[in-house]
Amino acid sequence: MKRPRTIFISLLTGSALCALALFFSGEWVLGLLWAFATHMLLLYATLKPSSQWLGPVVTSFQTEKQEVWLTIDDGPDPEETPAVLDLLDRHQAKASFFMVGQQVKAHPDLARLILERGHNIGNHTMNHLEGRFWSLFRGRIEVEINDCSAIIKEVTGVRPQLFRAPVGHKPWPLDKVLQKLKLPLIGWTARGFDGVSKNSDQIVRRIQTHIAPGAIILLHEGRGTLPDTLDKILLGLSDEAYRCVLPSPESFVCGRRKTIR
Ligand SMILES: [Zn+2]
């Protein structure tokens, strides 16, 4: 079975050739409109975090139990990580921390502490180039991912087995790089836009509307809201008898079907 990426790229190439044919046959207005539409499709696939068109993105995991996967991005953070770890312990919850290489370099003790407390670590690139990650070429993407894995390995002794892209963007070559490095791209099911909102009640409400068995919850460190938000989320989850677990790669689901990697 062909992968969605292959089908999408074939359609896109065909569409671009159609645009060129129209342009050179004198129908240049139609050709330009067609080319614009083609570019918009590619941009949508790149910027829409859950789109599977440019490669598989894990958006949930398979479980029969009341279980969710808590994921925390952008740390470690000296102001928030210690409080977050205490909260997780108090609720007997496990989480995956998608770390930025520069943060690991600046706070190696916190990176080690996260692992010591039973959580796991994912790669979230070396520099978190959120404004331009979507437009990077293959060489730079590889450097961003490899440098982050290298510093995490150096500091903790563990090489991360998960990857999350800054802001969930997927530049064209990212899938090939991740295949080579054998890293699954982890997306999410529920987010509260805590990167932009400071209102923890609003963040929690947004997340709670998407909670279901197998949901991936996305949260961020370093915004000043995480301990308060996390406390409310964990209380809400325990009221509904949900457990926060670290799912195995075999249970990962991409879009509406199982991963084909
Ligand atoms: Zn991030």
Boltz pocket constraint, residues with backbone or C-beta under 6 A from the ligand:
constraints:
  - pocket:
      binder: B
      contacts: [[A, 73], [A, 74], [A, 124], [A, 128], [A, 165], [A, 166], [A, 167]]
      max_distance: 6.0
